[in-house]
Amino acid sequence: MEYVNLGRTGLKVSRIGLGCMTFGSPDWAPWVLDKAASRPIIAKAVELGINLFDTADMYSRGASEEVLAEVLLPMLPRHNIVLATKLYNPMSDDPNDRGLSRKHVMDSVEGSLRRLKTDHIDLLQLHRFDYETPLEETLDALNDVVRAGKVRYLGASSMFAWQFMKAIGLQRANGWAEFVSMQPHYNLIYREEEREMLPLCRAEGVGVLPWSPLARGVLAGARKSVRAGSDGVANQLYDASRTQDDQIAKAVSELAGARGVSMAQIAYAWVASRPGITAPLVGISRVELFDDAIAALEITLSDEEVAKLEAAYRPKPVAGHA
């Protein structure tokens, strides 16, 4: 496994990270794996040298974090693991148990630390932008949890580039801990982040950890999987009726056939090779799916192949920020 710096920080992360939304409780979603089913996948990630594990408090309402603590932590010394989690989404029906208020930031960090059975979070990320809380309130609270030693680094996920840059500007002006990473929605079917967010991250030295590099399985030819049939977000983001999406998937399939590899390898390779990308986050539901993610790191796409993969893309409405 190759390790690279997360943005301009000295933190080394594996060239791919394991997205942990798949682990937790099937009661939350039918495609989620319980602790026993998660164990061989997490063990394989450790065997492969993956050190970046990305979860969120809202995944299975905390059960994903609990599974990571119970399965992953006994496998590796804590200092060998980069634990990333996120906050923002509702954790209960309580009106204060959500968002990015100072109260919820503090409560969420304590909750994640308890569930993860650790004294610090390596990378705490804002899951989404909070339009109901002053940005200064959120950033001041985030700085406090960093200075208290409960969080090592700060990151964010899908939002507009102006929102992200405004936040960084406020952090710099006030001497607060700065965001070092961005987790955007980015794949061959959805490339809107290329307009502003990705150039911003390159200019500011911010690490990029794309989510959904396979477009929830569409770019791996898995529109009819269990998850595809029950994942409302996937069905919203990747509408089967979009001709353009099918044309892009077809281009991936044709190139995969010509190279004698899987569609997933081509889709992963494209994301991983884009300028400024640190580590795609891969969601794994079966151990054998790691093969595609690892093999993709060895694939070098020619300019002509990249052009073919990108040819059918047309501008789309912003998706994935809600």
Helices and strands as residue ranges (DSSP letters): E 3-5, E 12-14, E 17-19, H 35-48, E 52-54, G 59-62, H 63-71, G 78-80, E 82-87, H 102-116, E 121-126, H 135-147, E 151-157, H 161-174, E 179-183, G 192-194, H 197-204, E 207-208, G 218-220, H 226-230, H 232-237, H 243-259, H 263-272, E 281-283, G 287-289, H 290-296, H 303-310
